[in-house]
Amino acid sequence: MRFLRSRFLQAVIVLVVAFCVFRFGIRPPAPWSVIKLYMAVVALAVLVHISSDSDSWRDFLRPIRDTLTRPERRFVRAVLVVLIPVLLGYYAYSVAAARPEAPPQLRAIHPAPPPSLSFRGKEMNLQGLENPLRKDQASLARHAAAGGAIYIQNCFYCHGDNLDGKGHFAPAFNPPPANFEDPGTIAQLPEAYLFWRIAKGGPGLPRESTPWDSAMPAWEDRLTEEQIWQVIVYVYEATGQRPRRWQEH
């Protein structure tokens, strides 16, 4: 019973009860900023109460002084020396750590491509552009095989060896890499659209795709025009999808 009369314990109980009331007893729940303000007021009131006279203040400080000075409380001191820095470090990390935030405006999953693009100094009109490799159906299998080799060398790390967007690096990206097996992706797009996205990558996306831009690099610096078309052929052939034709728009 004497322990329950301790000013220190009474102050701790008041603060804990006040926090539980503000955090769980208010409906609708109060924002954290409001809870912090209320708790500051309660802590100030408790401090004023326990320091109202010298006996009360000495009674409040006695457990703290005993913990810091008495030899039999060496284990408690060791625990506090470890626990307090850990809690402060966690609090600092939780405040400073970046959090995923929703974009201020709706993000376009498949943004509209530009009417034309410049590929290695060559101007290409995307409107009505078709994959030139499909004109030679006899060589299409060879181009698909070449595209598969290029895909394995450069793309499967993110898009996965099953083209399902579950590559080794995929969990690190937001938004995740495209799932080509999904009929809502390349099956809804003409091949010219894929050429633009592969060539220009994330840096070439328009403003409506921000702030969650694609992590894909601009492949025009690494792949030739034919290699990009070959990758496109492979992606459609491997997934069994059919590219959308311009007349279907």
N, C-alpha and C positions, 0 to 999 in steps of 0.2 A: 504493500500500500504506500510505503514511503516513496518507492520508485515512481509510482503513478502521480505523486504530488510534485515531482520534479518539474521545474519551469521549462527545462529543455524539452522534456517529453511532451508536455502540454503544448508547447509551441509547434513541435513537429506534427502532433495529432491535428491541431487546428489547420495547419497548412495542407496536410494530406486530405482532410475532410473537405476543405474549401475547394481544392483542385478537383476532387471527385464530383462535387456538386456542380462546379462550372463546366466540367468536361462531359459528364454523363447525365446530370440531372436537369439540364436545360433543354427544352424542346421548343423550336428546332435548335440543333447544336450551334453554339456560338463559335465564331471564327477564332483561330489561334491568337490573332492580334488582340481580340477582346479578352480572351482568357488570360493572356499575359498581363494585360492592364489590370484586370481584377485581382490577379494573384499578387501583383506589385502593391496594390492598395491593402490587401490582407496582410502581406508580409510587413508593410510599414506599420499597420495597426498593431500587430503582434509585437513588433520591436518596441513601439511606444509603451505598450502595456508592461512588458517584462522589464523595461528600464525605468519604470515609474518610481522605484525606490531602490536603494543600494542593496538591501537584502535579496530582493527579487532578482536583481541583476547578477549578484554573486551566485545565487542558486542556479541561474541559467548557465553561467559560465563554468560551474563546477564540473559537470561531465566532460566538457571539452578539455579543461585543464588536467583532469585526472587521466584522460586518454593520452594526452601528450606527455605526461610526466611520470605516471606510476609504472614501475617495472612490470607488474603483472599484466599490463595491457599492451605489452610489446607486440603480440600477435595482431591485435586490433589495429595498432598503428601501421604494421606492415601491410595489412589488407587495404587500409585507407590510402597508403602511399601508392599502391598499384591501382586501386579502383577509381580514385578521383581523377588522375590524368587520363585514364581510359574513357571515363564518361565525358570529360571535357573535350577530348580528342574526337569522340564520336559526335558530340554536339557540333563542334567546328566543322567536321566533315559533312554532316547532314545539312548544315547551313550553306556551305560553299559548293557542295557537289551539284553538278549540272543535272537538271531534270528534263525529261522529254516534255515538250509543250506543244499543244495543238496549234496549227497554223492560224494566223489571224483571218484568213479567208479560205474558202474551199479550194482544195488542191486538185488539179486536173491530173487524173491518172495517165491518160493518153492525150497530152496537149496537142493542139493543132500545129502541124509542121509549117515551116516557112514555105512560100511559093517556090523558092530556089535556094541553092546553097553553093558555096565555093569549096570544091574538093581539090586540094593541092593546086590551086590556081585555075582549075577548070570549073566553069559555071555549069550547074546542072539544074534543069527545070524539073521539080518534083511532081508537078501536076501532070498526071498521065504517064509518068516514068515507069517502065517495066524492067524486069530483070533481063538483061541481054543474054544471059547464059541459057535461058529457057528457049531461045530460038533454035538451039541445036539440041534436040531431044536425045540424039544418039550419044552425046557427050555428057548428058546430065548426071548419070551415075558417077562418072569420073569427077565431075565438079563437086558432087555431094561428098565423095570420099575425101577429096582435098579439103573441103570445108570442115569435115569431121576432124581431120588432123589439126587444122587451125583452131577449131573449137577446143580440143583437148589441150593444146599448147597455151591457150590464152583465156578461155572463157569458163571452163568447168569448175574452176576454183570458187566461183561465185554462183553460177547457174546450175552447177551440179552435173555429175556424169549421166544422170537420168533426165537432164534438162527440166527439172522440177523446181529450180530455184533454191535447192538445199545443198549448195556447195560447202566446202570447208570454211569459207570466210563469211557465208551468208548470215550467221547469227549476229555478226558485228554491225550489220547495216540496217538503217531505218530510213526509208522503206526497204524491205528485203528485195533481193534480185528477182527479176521477172520469172514466173513459172510458165515455161513454154508449153507445158502439158495442159494448162488451163485453157479451155476454149474461149475464154474471155480476153485472151491476150493476142497472140499473133494471128489467130484465126479471124480476128475482127479488123486486121490491118493489111494494107497493101505492102508489097515488098519495098516500095520506095520509102515508106515510113520507117521500116527497119533499117534501111540504108542510112537514112538521116540520123536515127538514134545511135547506131553503131559508130558512124563516122564522127559525130560531134559529141557523143557521150553526155554525161551530166553537165559539163560546162556549157553545152549548147542548148540547154533547155530554156524555154521562155519563162517569163516572170510568174505565170500562173502555176508553175510547178514548184515554186519556193514556198516555205523555207526547207521542206523535206526533199531536197534534190537527190537525183540518182547519184550513186557513188561510181558509176561506170566512167572510165576514162575516155578521152577522145581517141578512137582507134585509127583515125586517118593518118596519124603520125607513125603508125606501126604496120598497118596493113595497106595493101594496094587496093584499087577499086575492084579488081577481079576477085581478090581474096575475100573482101567483104561480101560480094555477091555469092561467092562459094559458101561462106558460112551461113548465109541466109537460106540457100538451097538446102544445106544439110539440116538446119533447124526444122524446116518444114517437112523434109523427108523423114527425119528421125522421130518426129512427133506424130506424123500422119495427118497434120493439119494442111488445109488448103489455103493459099494466100488469097486475100480478098482482091477482087478485080475492080479496076476503076469504074467500070460501068455498073457495078453493084452499089455504088455510093448514092 
